[in-house]
Amino acid sequence: MGLSEDTKPKSDAYEGEEMVEATGLRQRNKSNGANGETEDNPLSVEQVFESKPVPSWREQLTFRAFVVAFFLAVLFSIIVMKLNLTTGIIPSLNVSAGLLGFFFVRMWTVGLEKWGFLKQPFTRQENTVIQTAVVAAYGLAFSGGFGSYMFGMSSRIAKQATEADDPSDIKDPKLSWMIGFMFCVSFIGLFALVPLRKIMIVDYKLIYPSGTATAYLINGFHTPEGAKLAKKQVKMLGKFFAGSFVWGFFQWFYTGGDGCGFSSFPTLGLKAYANKFYFDFSPTYVGVGMICPYIVNVSVLLGGIISYGLMWPLINNKKGEWYPANLSKSSLHGLQGYKVFISIAMILGDGMYNFVKVFSHTLFAIYKAYKNKSGLPITDSDGRVVPAETISFDDKKRTELFLKDQIPKKFALGGYICVAIISIITLPHIFKPLKWYYILVAYLLAPVLAFCNAYGCGLTDWSLASTYGKLAIFTIGAWAGKGDGGVLAGLAACGVMMSIVSTAADLMQDFKTGYMTLASPRSMFVSQVIGTAMGCVIAPCVFWLFYKAFNDLGLSGSDYPAPYAIVYRNMAILGVDGFGSLPHNCLKLCYGFFFAAILINLIRDFTPKNISRFIPLPMAMAIPFYIGPYFAIDMCVGSLILFIWEKINKVQADQFGPAVASGMICGDGLWTLPQSILSLAKVNPPICMKFLSRKDNIKVDDFISSW
């Protein structure tokens, strides 16, 4: 799954480590002299697997694969939904999906083999099918907009926006229409670029870093030594999974009221706690910090210091001068407006810069390839350019099998047209302000935008799906106009566009993984379709569970504030309303931070790498501007743990760090399910652990003693 510019910080360094590690597994596994291999002439990946027959595309699609994929899809959808509704920072879980898929099917096959009932061995192609289905399913928990545009339609978010709360601009969540909407918009992206898969993967030889890293990982798992290491990684993951789950259960007992429990522990003092500087003992964000690059974690912390440490206290002192002093905390005409719109300005500045950068890079690469009548150059592991005419044994075999199981172009074109017609007819019944001709225009432009996004993702690993979604918000919102459901139309159009371009990029990432593991394009496409169908049901159901279990979901200051929901709604309001409703001096500050985000990106791109790696990321800095820096402290603790571990034993940290982080994220994420069930059953925690100053504590004691 490609990285999203809105919520997923790029983790190129981490992915590079996976590729090196997986390649190392392959190299260490070779026995000198076997099959013509020598120290000076090691076997390539496909030479290692040459003795293993490649199953047909139907044999790669097994019942056990989709059973495992379903349960992993539920687990990862819960995790992604929790992250969506808390901070919006979502690490890549592809590694965990591939690792757990390998482990569960391996257990299945070992048991059957022991009893003599194993009919089909577990292959890397089947492992790829599992990983593809899981990523397709949990990806909809993000692209479905449950923490952004879709939840932004609700009355709960509209009340916080204080504007555009007319019934025509509101659509409260219901399981029926959410599932229907997901089925309408989630499949069309799968058909958009299928005819171009050969051009993207074989002709242009796009790298798709995430897809390539996942392929190396899966290939490494299915060598003898790789399987041994994978078992050790899963064992480590299991330990931290159990510990994280138990810790979540233990914490729950102390949360019997507002502001209670370890998540409200004033670790840096009560004054710092009032400004949201504290460690909240969250295994999820400690794990996220271990997965994300150091610069992401530092950028988030820096953004928190600039906003909650400096700017908001200073602007708060202007109460009564810059904005009325009697406004509620949630009013966008007060301090909350500065928080929301300045963070939007930074997000838009960073998003626009990366959009122009990747889009121009894409157009230049296409022009260069067309002019030279050749594909893009390939680089080897040492960074040296390999001539395009040099075709290795691996590339020959992979290309041969990749082109063997063709997906008919007529099927792809017919599928796109059929799904588009269904959507054009159905969506206006779900969202009345979203006229059929808005959707038609979106679907006419979508293939071009999907191609640009998939091509750019292949070059940079950076998916700009949310940027295309924001463009749809502003264009369709302005077209619909104020007072005619323009806000709702803009948000719904965002969902249509975002789903298409996101799914198209994910599909090409999966095709790259399948290309390198010899998985058939047909099996990859079918697994993507099945995984998407799973996600269309699983993601809305998981969101519905959160929505029903937590009555304060989406409210500022709650455990699940859904920060991007209010951000997306206010973008839609800006699209139809203009900037006239912003608080005093807010627009000037927005301009400043918008151009500051562009300037920081320019400096990052035009300074030497040894300097630019210390320059913060504007997108990561923008997130705590709205919700506070508490989670940044957790992430920095995760970074510190990994840093110390690497200093003590770098090889062990590289091998087991991702497994430890994944275990912490998965365990804490899974605890959310029983926590939600307990909440729905009205079972409340028995204890409230709260912290007071000594002065307040004396008052409380005096009050209690007076009784």
Secondary structure as the mmCIF struct_conf table of DSSP 4:
data_model
#
loop_
_struct_conf.conf_type_id
_struct_conf.id
_struct_conf.beg_label_comp_id
_struct_conf.beg_label_asym_id
_struct_conf.beg_label_seq_id
_struct_conf.end_label_comp_id
_struct_conf.end_label_asym_id
_struct_conf.end_label_seq_id
HELX_LH_PP_P HELX_LH_PP_P1 GLY A 2 GLY A 2
STRN STRN1 LEU A 3 SER A 4
TURN_TY1_P TURN_TY1_P1 GLU A 5 THR A 7
HELX_RH_AL_P HELX_RH_AL_P1 ASP A 12 ASN A 29
HELX_LH_PP_P HELX_LH_PP_P2 LYS A 30 SER A 31
TURN_TY1_P TURN_TY1_P2 ASN A 32 GLY A 33
HELX_RH_3T_P HELX_RH_3T_P1 ALA A 34 GLY A 36
BEND BEND1 GLU A 39 ASN A 41
HELX_RH_AL_P HELX_RH_AL_P2 VAL A 45 VAL A 48
TURN_TY1_P TURN_TY1_P3 PHE A 49 SER A 51
BEND BEND2 LYS A 52 LYS A 52
HELX_LH_PP_P HELX_LH_PP_P3 PRO A 53 SER A 56
HELX_RH_AL_P HELX_RH_AL_P3 TRP A 57 GLN A 60
BEND BEND3 LEU A 61 LEU A 61
HELX_RH_AL_P HELX_RH_AL_P4 PHE A 63 THR A 86
TURN_TY1_P TURN_TY1_P4 THR A 87 THR A 87
HELX_RH_AL_P HELX_RH_AL_P5 ASN A 94 LYS A 114
TURN_TY1_P TURN_TY1_P5 TRP A 115 GLY A 116
BEND BEND4 GLN A 120 GLN A 120
HELX_RH_AL_P HELX_RH_AL_P6 ARG A 124 SER A 143
TURN_TY1_P TURN_TY1_P6 GLY A 144 GLY A 144
TURN_TY1_P TURN_TY1_P7 PHE A 146 MET A 150
HELX_RH_3T_P HELX_RH_3T_P2 PHE A 151 MET A 153
BEND BEND5 SER A 154 SER A 154
HELX_RH_AL_P HELX_RH_AL_P7 SER A 155 ALA A 161
BEND BEND6 GLU A 163 ALA A 164
BEND BEND7 ASP A 166 ASP A 166
HELX_RH_3T_P HELX_RH_3T_P3 PRO A 167 ASP A 169
HELX_RH_AL_P HELX_RH_AL_P8 LEU A 175 VAL A 185
BEND BEND8 SER A 186 PHE A 187
HELX_RH_AL_P HELX_RH_AL_P9 ILE A 188 ALA A 192
BEND BEND9 LEU A 193 LEU A 193
HELX_RH_3T_P HELX_RH_3T_P4 VAL A 194 LEU A 196
HELX_RH_AL_P HELX_RH_AL_P10 ARG A 197 LYS A 198
HELX_RH_PI_P HELX_RH_PI_P1 ILE A 199 ASP A 203
BEND BEND10 TYR A 204 TYR A 204
HELX_RH_AL_P HELX_RH_AL_P11 PRO A 209 PHE A 221
TURN_TY1_P TURN_TY1_P8 HIS A 222 HIS A 222
BEND BEND11 THR A 223 THR A 223
HELX_RH_AL_P HELX_RH_AL_P12 PRO A 224 TRP A 252
TURN_TY1_P TURN_TY1_P9 PHE A 253 TYR A 254
STRN STRN2 THR A 255 THR A 255
BEND BEND12 GLY A 256 GLY A 257
TURN_TY1_P TURN_TY1_P10 ASP A 258 GLY A 259
BEND BEND13 GLY A 261 GLY A 261
HELX_RH_3T_P HELX_RH_3T_P5 PHE A 262 SER A 264
TURN_TY1_P TURN_TY1_P11 THR A 267 LEU A 268
HELX_RH_AL_P HELX_RH_AL_P13 LEU A 270 ALA A 274
TURN_TY1_P TURN_TY1_P12 ASN A 275 LYS A 276
BEND BEND14 TYR A 278 TYR A 278
HELX_RH_AL_P HELX_RH_AL_P14 PRO A 283 ILE A 291
BEND BEND15 CYS A 292 CYS A 292
HELX_RH_AL_P HELX_RH_AL_P15 TYR A 294 GLY A 304
HELX_RH_PI_P HELX_RH_PI_P2 ILE A 305 MET A 311
HELX_RH_AL_P HELX_RH_AL_P16 TRP A 312 ASN A 316
TURN_TY1_P TURN_TY1_P13 ASN A 317 LYS A 318
STRN STRN3 LYS A 319 LYS A 319
TURN_TY1_P TURN_TY1_P14 GLY A 320 TRP A 322
STRN STRN4 TYR A 323 TYR A 323
TURN_TY1_P TURN_TY1_P15 ALA A 325 ASN A 326
TURN_TY1_P TURN_TY1_P16 LYS A 329 SER A 330
TURN_TY1_P TURN_TY1_P17 LEU A 332 GLY A 334
HELX_RH_AL_P HELX_RH_AL_P17 LEU A 335 ASN A 372
TURN_TY1_P TURN_TY1_P18 LYS A 373 LYS A 373
BEND BEND16 SER A 374 SER A 374
STRN STRN5 ILE A 378 THR A 379
TURN_TY1_P TURN_TY1_P19 SER A 381 ASP A 382
BEND BEND17 GLY A 383 GLY A 383
HELX_LH_PP_P HELX_LH_PP_P4 ARG A 384 ARG A 384
STRN STRN6 VAL A 385 VAL A 386
HELX_LH_PP_P HELX_LH_PP_P5 PRO A 387 PRO A 387
TURN_TY1_P TURN_TY1_P20 ALA A 388 GLU A 389
HELX_RH_AL_P HELX_RH_AL_P18 PHE A 393 PHE A 402
TURN_TY1_P TURN_TY1_P21 LEU A 403 LYS A 404
BEND BEND18 ASP A 405 ASP A 405
HELX_RH_AL_P HELX_RH_AL_P19 LYS A 409 ILE A 430
BEND BEND19 PHE A 431 PHE A 431
TURN_TY1_P TURN_TY1_P22 LYS A 432 PRO A 433
BEND BEND20 LEU A 434 LEU A 434
HELX_RH_AL_P HELX_RH_AL_P20 TRP A 436 THR A 460
BEND BEND21 ASP A 461 ASP A 461
STRN STRN7 TRP A 462 SER A 463
HELX_RH_AL_P HELX_RH_AL_P21 ALA A 465 ALA A 480
TURN_TY1_P TURN_TY1_P23 LYS A 482 GLY A 485
HELX_RH_AL_P HELX_RH_AL_P22 GLY A 486 THR A 517
TURN_TY1_P TURN_TY1_P24 LEU A 518 LEU A 518
HELX_RH_AL_P HELX_RH_AL_P23 PRO A 521 ALA A 549
TURN_TY1_P TURN_TY1_P25 ASN A 551 GLY A 554
TURN_TY1_P TURN_TY1_P26 SER A 556 GLY A 557
BEND BEND22 SER A 558 ASP A 559
HELX_RH_AL_P HELX_RH_AL_P24 PRO A 563 ASP A 577
BEND BEND23 PHE A 579 PHE A 579
TURN_TY1_P TURN_TY1_P27 GLY A 580 SER A 581
BEND BEND24 LEU A 582 LEU A 582
HELX_LH_PP_P HELX_LH_PP_P6 PRO A 583 PRO A 583
TURN_TY1_P TURN_TY1_P28 HIS A 584 ASN A 585
HELX_RH_AL_P HELX_RH_AL_P25 CYS A 586 PHE A 606
BEND BEND25 THR A 607 THR A 607
HELX_RH_AL_P HELX_RH_AL_P26 LYS A 609 SER A 612
TURN_TY1_P TURN_TY1_P29 ARG A 613 PHE A 614
BEND BEND26 ILE A 615 ILE A 615
HELX_LH_PP_P HELX_LH_PP_P7 PRO A 616 LEU A 617
HELX_RH_AL_P HELX_RH_AL_P27 PRO A 618 ILE A 627
BEND BEND27 PRO A 629 PRO A 629
HELX_RH_AL_P HELX_RH_AL_P28 TYR A 630 ILE A 648
HELX_RH_AL_P HELX_RH_AL_P29 LYS A 650 LEU A 680
TURN_TY1_P TURN_TY1_P30 ALA A 681 LYS A 682
BEND BEND28 PRO A 686 PRO A 686
STRN STRN8 CYS A 688 CYS A 688
HELX_RH_AL_P HELX_RH_AL_P30 ARG A 694 SER A 705
TURN_TY1_P TURN_TY1_P31 SER A 706 SER A 706
#
